[in-house]
Amino acid sequence: MLDSMIPFSKIHLLYAFILPHVILGFAPITSTVVHKNQSSSILLSTAISKADESSDAVIVGAGPAGLLSAIMYAQKYPDQKVQVFDRLNPPPSPTDSNIWSDVAKFYLIGLSARGQSALAKYGVWNEVKDVCTEVVGRKDWSPESKSEDGVERIFTDRPVSTQVLPRDKLVGVLHKHVLDNYQGRIQLNYGYDIFPEDFAVNENKGVRVRVSKCTSSNRQNPSSAVSANDTEQVECNIDESFTLDTKLLIAADGTTRTIANEMERKDKERWQSLNALQKVFAEKPFHVRRYIDDNRRVYKTVPMKIPSDWRPDLNYSARTADGRVNYDALPADRNGNYCGVLLVRDGDEFAAANADPIKFRALLDDVLPQFSKLLDDKTVAEIAKKPPSFLPSFRYAGPRLNQGDYTIILGDSAHTVKPYFGLGANSALEDVTILDDTLETTTSIPDAVHLFTKKRAKDSESLVKISRELDRPGKLGFFSFILPLILDGIFHGMLPKVFAPNVINCLQKPSMSFTSVRRRKRLDRIGQLVLVGGFFSGLTSAAKWLVKSVAKGIGVKHETVTMAMVGLAVLASVAKKSASIFDTRQSPADVITKTKK
């Protein structure tokens, strides 16, 4: 949620959009499959039998992107059969108030224009919107603000307002929509693991996968994670597995990446088997680019009920001047129940599990008094006790998003970003529309598969690279994030027809691909550098004239005046550096609040 143009004098307000720009979409916990030779109890939406030896389309993952892919495919090919597989249990009912009363159990996502457009295209947006909560602005208590009541801003320049809901509620709506409208055409299979055995089976006419029953896996509270590298183990019975052939395999299995990992392994074997000359002409191997998180933060979820005189359609936020604590709260329903996210640095005393509740209460009273008073001692003790959760690391797959002619990956399995700008779920839903377009414009599945890569692979890379540039720590963050925002605010304000708005605003425009956003901002930087260079060139000429005039006026050498000016510049630089703007412990989210006009 970012204004289309941020005046330079108000750049400190931008932090309000750093943590959850379209809103706190946290990635689910990664799971690991452990195959066991023993039977297990399975909870299924629809039972699948070994007699099902083939399917027109198999979708791995019954999250938002997976279920929307199934709906899209069923609408496009009404005479074909789609099978969806997921390791988890079926999602809860989106209208069961008892389930959704625990607001800290389910993580929230915000649906922006990209996601809303995708859902509307397949006729499910109205059902989703019915269980969303609209967010029309935010109220922020910043360290720079002198107001104890916070600063409220209502957004009036957006094509659509952000709609917030728990991710599993979105899954529940899509699940119910499938059951109500696609019985017999979309088969939902819960408690199953899929492993690709052959990407070119039957003389390269399809894909063969192995289907294994697994122990039922409940949908977990992300805050139960104790380590960024910990995984939830799902036991699967290999003795009861069987193979299934499909004409199209769509991997929407998120950060689990079973399909993508096997694609990477297969391509690594192929690449290693080639000699040096063959590698020159061969297709580059598929790989997943995994970035080390150099700006790691952890969080704890905070259930909160706002007072009756607070607006229930705002995003409430606050932070400390030293960057130790950032807090954002978003509506979990329309009854004033909010889910807050307390974000701290990894290793902070209060990031650990079983923190001292008395000290934790003292911290909240000190740095977040406006929210601390809304939490009773029992809630505070529960928050202090719970282990921290971790944000996902940046990753993207490439240089293609397909394996052979019949397998594609999309969503988080193709591009994973931190949830600061709400691009995870929204870009995943947008992937489905891109796949739909390729199926519409081509005459065969293989052509569509390769065209999807052509249209979306570079975009996936651009999305992740742009997002990572917005999350670099310390000095890197200043030059990759804050300084460009300042320049964009100045130049777009002066020449709006020449320079585009800042990158965050551009990312929210469905009309702009992520690659075009990256390309446009590069052009803007070149133009800005030319203008700034011209300005300083003129300034240099003026400075030379000034030096000569001053030297002549006071009767000293030119060199003496020049040295005096350089000395003043050095002193100014030292004074600026002594401020904490360049504190390497801080992230762009922290230092942006210190950027002044």
N, C-alpha and C positions, 0 to 999 in steps of 0.2 A: 504494500500500500504506500505508494510514493507519489508525491505531487508531480505533475508533468514538468514543472519547472521549479527548482529550489533556489530562491534568491540567495546570493552569497551571504547576506547578513543573517540568514536563517539556516546555514549549513549545519549548525549544531543539532538541529531538530532531526536530521536524517537518521540518527541512531534509532529513532522510534521505529524504523523499518528494517533494521539490521537483523534482529533475532528472528522475528517471524513474518517477514514480508509475505503475506498471504499464507501462511500462518502455521507455524509449529507442526510441520508434517514430518514426524519422526519415523525413521525406517524401522520395520519390525525386526525382532531378534533373529539372527541367522540360525539356521538349524543344520545339524549334521546327521546323516543317515548311518545307522549301525545295523548291518544285516545280520539276522540271527536265524538259525535253523529250528525254530519252534513257533508254534501257533500263537496268535495274539488276538485280542478282542478289538474289533474294528467298528467304528460308528460311521455309517455311510448315508449320504443323501439318496443315492441310487446304487444298487449293487451291480457290479460288472462281472461277467462270467468269462471263462476261458474260451467260450464259443465265439466271443467277439474278437475275431482275428484281424479285422481291418476297420478303418474309420476314415471318413473324408478329411477330417481335420482333428488334430489333437492339440490341446492347449495345456501347457504346464503352468499351474499357478492360478488360483481362483481369487486373486485380489482384484482391485478395480480394473487394471488393464487387462487381466485375463478374462474376466467376466464380460467386459465391454467388447473384447475381441470376439468372444463367442456370440454375443448378440449381433455384432456387425456381420459376422460370417453367416449366421442363420438368416438374417434379413437379405443378404446378397444371394445366397444359395438355398432357397427354401426346401429343395428336394434332397439336400445333403445332411449328413449327420455329423454333429460336433461333439467331441468328448472333452471334458475339462477334468483335470486331476489336481488334487491338492493334498498335502500331508496333514493339514489341520482338520479339525472338526468343522461342520457347517457353521456359518456365522449366526449370531443371535438375531432375533427379530428386531427390526429397526424401530418398532413401536412399543417394545416391552419396557415400561417405565422402571420396573424393578431392576432390570439389568443395567440400564443406563443411569441409575441414581448414583453409582460410585464414579464420580466424574474424574477422579485421578487414575482410574484403571485404564481408560482408553485415551490414546493420544489423538490430538486434534489436527486436522488439516484444513486449509482454506482453499476453496475452489474459486479461481479467478477466471478471466475471460477464456483462456485456453481450455481449461477443464470444463467450464459450463458449455462452451460451444460444442465440444466433443459429445457430452452427454445429451445435449439437445438434438444433435444430429441423428441419434438413434432412439429418440422418443422416451428417454428416461429422466430428463432433467426435472420435469415437474414433480415426479415422485421423490427425487433426491432433495429438491428445494423444500418440500414439505417438512423435512426433518432437519433442515439447516437452521442456523441462526445468522442473521445478517449483521455484518460489522460495517458501520458507516463512518467510523473515525477512531480516534484514540485520545486518551488522556494520559499525559506523561508528567512525571515528577523528575525533572532533570537536576543535576547538581548546580547547573548554571542559573536555573530559574529561582527567582526570589519569592515566587508564589507558593504558599503552603497548600493551596487548593489544587495545584497542578495546572497544566496548560492543556486545554481541550481544543482539538482540531477536527472538523467535520470535512470529509472529502467530497468535493463536488465536481471534480474534473475527470472522473473515471467512467469508462463506457458501461461497466457493471460494478455493483458492489460485491465485496468478498462475502462468500457464504461459508460458514464454518460448521463442521460436524466431525465427530469421531471417525477415524478411518474405517473401523469395523462396522459402523452404522452405514457408511456408503456401500461397503461390501454387502451388508445385509439387504439394502434396498435392491441392489443389482441381482443378488441371489433370489430374492422374492420375485422380481420381475421375470427372471428366467423361468421359475417354477409356474408362474401364472400365465406366461405367454408362449413358452417354447417346449412344453412337455412333448417328449418323443423326438424332438429335433436337437435339443441340447441336453446331453447327459452329464450330470454333475456327479463326480466320484471323489468322495472325501476319505482320507486315511490311506492314500496311495502315494508311492514314490515312482517317478519315471526316470529311466536311464536310457540314453540313446545308444543302441548297439550298432546300427549301420545307417549312415547318412545317405546312402545310395543303394538301397535294397532293390531287388527285382529288376536288375539291369537299369538301375538309376531311374526308377519310376516312383520312388517314395522313400520313406524313412521307417526303420524298424526300431521300436522302443521296447524296453522290458518294464513291465508293470509289477510292482511288489506291494503287498499289503503291509501296512505299518501300524504300530500302536497309535491309538488316537492321541492327538496333540492339541491341547487347549490353546486358545488365543491368550497370550500372556500379557501382563502389564509390562511395558518396556522398562519401568523403573525397577523391575526385579533383576535386571542384568547386573552382574558384579564385575565384569571385565569387558573391555571392548573386544577382546579376542575370544571370550567365552562363547560357546555355542550350545544350543539346546539339542540334545540327542534324541533322535527319533528311531526307534527300532523297527526294522522291516524284515519280514519273513521271506527269505529268498527261496525256500522250498515251495512256497505257494505262488511264486511269480510266473508270469507267462509273457509272451511277446505279442506285440500289436503293431500292425503296419498302417501307415497313414500317408495320405497324399500331401499333407501340409502339417508341419510341426511348428507351433508358435510357442516360444519360451517366454513366459511372463512371470518367472519364478523369483523375481526380485534379487536381493543380494545373496540368496542361496546359490544361484548361478550354476545349477547342475549341468544344464545344457551348454552354457558358455564355457565352463571349465573343461568339459569333454571336447568341445570344439578346439580349445586352446591346446589340449594335450595331443589331439590328432594332428593338428597343424605343426606342432613342434616336432613330432615324429617324421612327418613328411619333409619338413625343412632340413632336418638333420640327415636325411637320406640323400639329399641332393649334393652334387659336387659344386665347386665354385662357379663354373660356367653356367650350370643349370640355374643357380640361384639368381644370376643376373637377369634371366628372362622369366623366371617363375613368379607366380602370384605371391605377394608378401604374406607371411603367416599371420593368422588371426591371433590376437593377444588381448589381454585385459590390462590396461595401463592403471597401475595401482599407486596412488600418491601416498607418501608418508604424511601423516597429519602433523604439521608443524605449528598448529594453533589449536591445541586440544583443549576442549572444555567439557565439563560433565554437568549433568542437571538432575534435579529432583522435582517431581510433580507435586503441586500444592492444590488441594481442593479448597474452594473459597466461595462463600456466599456474600454477594455484595449487598450493601444497605438498599432500602427501598427508594431512597432519593438519588441513587446513582443510576446512570443510564445503562440499560442491559444490552446495548448494541455497540459498545465501545471496546477497544483493546486498551487495557490499563497496563502501565509500565512505570518502572523506576529503576534507578541504578546508582551506584556509589561513585564518587568522584575519582577514586583510585582504581576503578575498574574491577574491584574484587567481586562484586555481586551485581548481576543483571536480573531483573525480574519482569516477566511479561505474563499477563493473564488474559485469557480469551473466553468468551461465553461457551459453555458446554451444552446449554439448552436455553429456552426462552423464559426461564423462571428465575433468572438471576444467579444460577449456579455457574461458577467459573472454574477453569482449570489453569492454574498458574505454573510457570516453569521457572525454577530458581537455577540460574546458570552461574557456575563458579569455575575457577581454574582447577584443572586436575591436580590433586595433591593438597587442595585446601583442607583445612581442619574440618570444615562442615560438609565436604564432599564425600567423606567416608561414611560407611554404614555404622550404625550405633554411635552416632555423635551424641555428645552430652546435651540432653534436651534443655537444661537450664541455661547453658551457654548459648545454645541455639536460639532460645527465646530472647536472650539478651542481644544477640546479633540482630534479630529481626526488629526488636524494639528500637535499636539504635539506627539501623540503616534503612529499614522499610516500615516506619511507624504507621503509615497510612494503611498498610496491609496487615501488619502484625496484629492490630487491634481487632481484625476480623477473624482471627484464628484462635480457637480455644486451646487450652493446654494439652488436651488429648491429641488434637490434630498436629500440634507442633511436635509432640513426642513421637508420633508416627512418622512424620517427615524426617526427623533427626535419625530415626532408627533405620529407615529404608536405605538400601544401597544405591549408589549413583547409577545413572544410565549414561550412555555415550552416544554422541552424534556419529553418523556414518562418515567414512572417509571418502574422498573424491576418487572416482574410478570411471573409466569409460572403455568400451570395447571397440576394436577396430583392427585393420582399416576397413572391415566390412561387418555387416550385421547378419550375414547369412552363412550357412555351411552347405555348399552344394546348391541344388536346385529346389529343395523342399523344406528347408529349416531357416527360421529367422528368430532373432531375439529382439525384445523391445522392453520399454520401461526401465526399472532399476537394474535389470540384468544387462542392459546396454549402456546406461548412464546413471551414475549415482552422485548426488550432490547433497550438501548439508541443507537443512530445511530453512535457511535464513530468508529465502525469497519465494517460498511456496512453489518452486518449479519442479519438485520431484513428482508428486501425483499428477499435477497438471500437464507436465510434459509427457508422462506415461500415457495419459488419456489421449493426448494429441497424437502420439505414435499410432494409435489405432486408426485415426482418421487418415494418416499418411498411408498406412497399409491399405485401407479401403480405396484410396485414390489410385494406388498402383494396381489393385485388382480390377478397378473400373476401366483403366486405360490400356490394359494389356489383354492378350488373348489366351494366356496360359499361366499356370502357377509358377513355373520356373522364371518366366519373364517378369512376373510381379515380384517375386522374391529378390531378383537382382536389381530391379528398379527401386525397391524399398531401400536397399543398401545405398544406391546412388543418391536417393533423396534424403536419407536420414543419417547415414554414418557420420558425415562431416558435421552435421548439426549436433549429434551426440557429443562429439569431441569438443566442439565450440562451447556448448552449454557447460560442460565440466570445467574447461579451461577458464572461461569467464567467471564462473562461480568461485573457482579456487583463487583467482586474482583478487576477488573481493574479500578473501578470508586470510590473507597473509598477515603475519604478526609484525609488530614494531615498525622499523624503517621501511621494510618491504611493503607493508600495508599502506604506509603513507604515500609511497610513490605509485603503487599499483591500484590504489583505491581512493584515498582521500584527495590527493592532488588532482587526479582526473575529474572527480566530482566537483571540485572547486572550479576547475577550468570550464567544465561543461555548464555550471551554473552561470558563470560570467558570460561565456561566448554565446550560449543559447539565449540568454537574456538580451544580449545586445543584437544578435543576428539570428533570430529564430528560424529564418528561412534558409540559412546557410549551415548552421550547426544543429545537430539533433539534441534532444534532451539527454540527460545522463543515462548510463548503461542500464541502471535498475529500471528506469521508466521504460526504456526500449524493450527490455526483456518481457515486460508484461503485455506487449502488443502482439496479438496473434498474427497480425499481418506481416510481422517481421520474423524471419527465421533466425535461429540463434547464430548461424553463420553470417547472415546479413547484418546482424547487430554487431558482431565482432569486426566485420569488414568496415562498417560505417564508422565505428568508433576509431578505427585506425586512421581512416581518412580525416576524421575530425582532429585527431592528434597532429597529423601532418599540417593541416590548415592552421591549427592553434600555434604550433611551433613556428610556422612561417610568420604569422602576425606578431607573436611575441619576439621572434628574432628581429623583425623589422623595427619593433618598438625599442628594443635594447640597442639596436644599431643607431637609431636616432638619438637615444639617450646617451650613448657613448660620445657621439659628435657634440651633443650639448654639454656633456661633462668636460670634454676637452676645451671647449670655448669658455666654460665656467672656470676651469683651472687657470687658464691663461689670464682671464679677467681678474680673478682673485689675486693671483701672483703679481700681476702688474699693479693692482691697486694697493697692495700692502708692501710691495717692494721685496718680495722673496722669490726664490727659485721655483720653477714649475714642479720640480721633484719634491720639494718640501710640502707643497699643497697636496700633491698626489698621495704622499705617504700619510698625511694627516687624514685624508678621506678614507684610505684603506684601513687605517687604524680604527676609525669610527665604525666601518663596516664589520671589522672583526669583532669589536666589542658588541655590536648589535647581534651578530651571529651567536656569540657565546651566551648572551642573555636569552636568546630564543631557545638555544639548545638546553639551557639549564631548566627550562620549563619541561614538563613531563610529556610533551607531545611525542618525543622520540624514545620514550621509555620502551626498551625492547621487550619488557614483560607484558606490554599491552597489545591488544589486537586493534584492528581498525574500529571495531565496535566501541572500544574504550576511547581511543584518541580522537575520534571524530567529534566528540563533545567538547574537545578543547580547541577546536579550530575556530578562530575568530575572524571577523571581517577585517 
